[in-house]
Amino acid sequence: MTEQAGAGLAERVSVSSKVAATRRPLALRTFGIVNWLGVFSLTRRQWRNGLADYHYQILGPVVSSLLYLAVFHLALSTMQSGGTGDMLHFIAPGLVIYAACEKAYESSAATLILDKHERVIVDMLMAPLTALERTVAYAIGACGSGLAVGLAVAVATLIFARQVPADPLALIYFAVGGTIMHGLIGTLVGIWAQKWDQYAVIHTFLLLPLSFLSGVFYRVDSLPGVAQLLISCNPIFYVIDGFRRGFTGDGVSHPLVAGGIVMLVDLFLFLSVYLCFRRGYRLKP
Amino acid sequence: MQSSHQVTRPTTSSTPGPVPTPAATQPRPVGAALAVRPLVNALGPRRYATINWVGLWTLYAKEVRRFIAVGTQTVLAPMVTTLLFLAIFVLALGHRVDQVGGQSYMQFLAPGLIMMAMTQNAFANTSSSLLIAKVQGNIVDLLMPPLSPVEQTIGVAAGGLTRGLIVGIATGLGMWLFTPLQIAHPLVALFFAVMACLLLSLIGMLAGIWAVKFDHMAAVTNFVITPLSFLSGTFYSTERLAPVWKAVAHADPFFYMIDGFRYAFIDHADGSVMTGAILLLTANLCLVWLVHRCFAHGYKLKA
C-alpha cells in the first residue's frame, strides 16, 4: 500500500520535473529593467504586514481619534454656548492625516526592526531586487497601510464632523505625500535602529511633538511670531495644513508652497533611503 | 584500563560529594562544625517568619529596576507626552474661556493630566511585567520562589505604584516650569495619588494575569483604560456638561481620582471628595483580595 503510493509519488515527481525541464530550461533567471513581480511582492508584503491584526491596527487609531473628537467637543461645550461644529471640522482632518502618517511610520520601521531581530532580513536583501526597487516598495507599502488607516479614521470622524472635501485633489496629494514621507522616515529609522527603544524614542520625542504642535488641534496663525517661524520650518506642518485645505478649503500656508516642500522632502528622504539600501548601511556586514 | 577504573571507583568514593548530607560527612573538628552549622542551617527546609522580607524586597526591587532600566521610555516619554497634551489643550481651548472651576484653564488642566499620566503608567508597569514574563516563560521566577500570594501581590503592585508616583513627580516638575502649581491640601494629594496608582496597578495585574498575547493588552489599553481616563473630566469641568455626559463621567471611577486629586491642588471639586476617597479605598481592598485569589489559585498562571 505505502510502497505503491511511494512509487506513484516518485513517478509524479519525475514527470513534473520533466515537464518543468521542458518548459523552463535551468538557466539564470533574467529580469527586465524593473523586476515588477519582486517589487509587487515586497510592496504587498509591507502593506499586509502593516495591517495584520486589523482589529487593533485599524480600530485602535479609530477609537483614539474619536476620543480626541469627543474630548474637544465636550470641553468646548462647557466653555461656550452654541455649536462645536467649527472646531470639530477643523480637528477631524488633522486627526485623519495624523493617524495615517503614524501608521505609515510604524509600518515600515516596525517591519524592518522585527526582520532584523528575527534574522529574516536576508529574505529582503537576497531577493533579486535593486536598491531602487526596494526603496519604492517600502515607500508604497507604508503609503498603502497608512492610507487604509486614514480612510477608516476619516469614515469614523466624518460621522461626527460631516463635511464634503473642498479640494479632493489636494486631499489625495497631501495624503500620499505625507504617508510616503513618514514611511520613508520609518524606513530610515528601521535601518538605523537596533532596539525597539530607538524606534519609540523617535516617535515620542520627534514625530509626535512635531505633528501635535504643528496644527493638528489648533490654528497656527494665532500663535506668536517666533512659534510660527519655527513651525514653518517643519515639513510635517505643510502635510497637515495642505491636507486640511483639501477638506475645508482653508489653510495657513500657500498650497503650491506646501505641495512643493512636501515633494522636495519626499525626494530627499527617498534618495537617503536609496543610498542606505545601496550601501547596505547597518543591513549588510 | 577504563573498565578497571570504573570498578575501582566505588571503593575510592569515600571523598565527600558536592552536597554531603550531615550524616555522610566525615567527622570534623568540633569547632569547625559549630561554625558551619548555623550558616548552612542544617540543610533543612528554610523557614521564614510571617513575611519573607528578603523575598518581598527583592521582588519589589526587581519591579522597580525593570522600569528604571528603560527610564527614557517609562518616565521621560510620559512626561513629554503629558506636557504636549497641556500645550495642545491650552493653545486650542485656553483662549475661549477665562476660568474653569475658579482657576485658569491651565491650572485646572494640570492636576488631571498628572493623574492621567500616573494611572496610565501604573497600569502599564504591572500589566507589562506580568505579560512579558508569561510570554517569555520567566513567570516561574515569580511563582517558584518562596513567596506567598500576599507577598506576590504586594511586591508587584508596589512596583507599579512606585512608577506611577515617579512619573507623577516628573510630570509635575515639568509642568511647574510652565505654570506655577500650588498644592492646597498636600495630604489629600498624596492620598489620591497613592490610591489611584495602587488601583491601576492592581487592575494592570488582573489584565496581565488574564491576557495571553500582546494584542489582548493593546485591546485593554486602547478600548478600556484610555477611554475611561479621557472621558473622566480631565479636560473639562463636569458641572456644565450635558446631563448624559455628566452621568457618564460620574459613573467613571477615573472621575473620582482626578476630581479628588484636582481638589487637592485648586481647592475645588466637581463631585464629593469624601465619596471618591471611600470609593477608591473600597475598590482597592476588593482588588487586593481578587488579585490575591488569582495568585493563590494560579488562575492562568500555573498549569
Interface residues (C-beta under 8 A of the other chain):
Chain A: D53 H55 Y56 L59 G60 V63 S64 L67 A70 V71 F72 L74 A75 L76 S77 T78 M79 Q80 M87 D197 A200 V201 T204 F205 L208 P209 F212 L213 V216 F217 Y218 S222 L223
Chain B: V70 T72 Q73 A77 V80 T81 L84 A87 I88 F89 L91 A92 L93 H95 R96 V97 V100 D215 A218 A219 N222 F223 T226 P227 F230 L231 F235 Y236 S237 E239 R240 L241 A242 W245
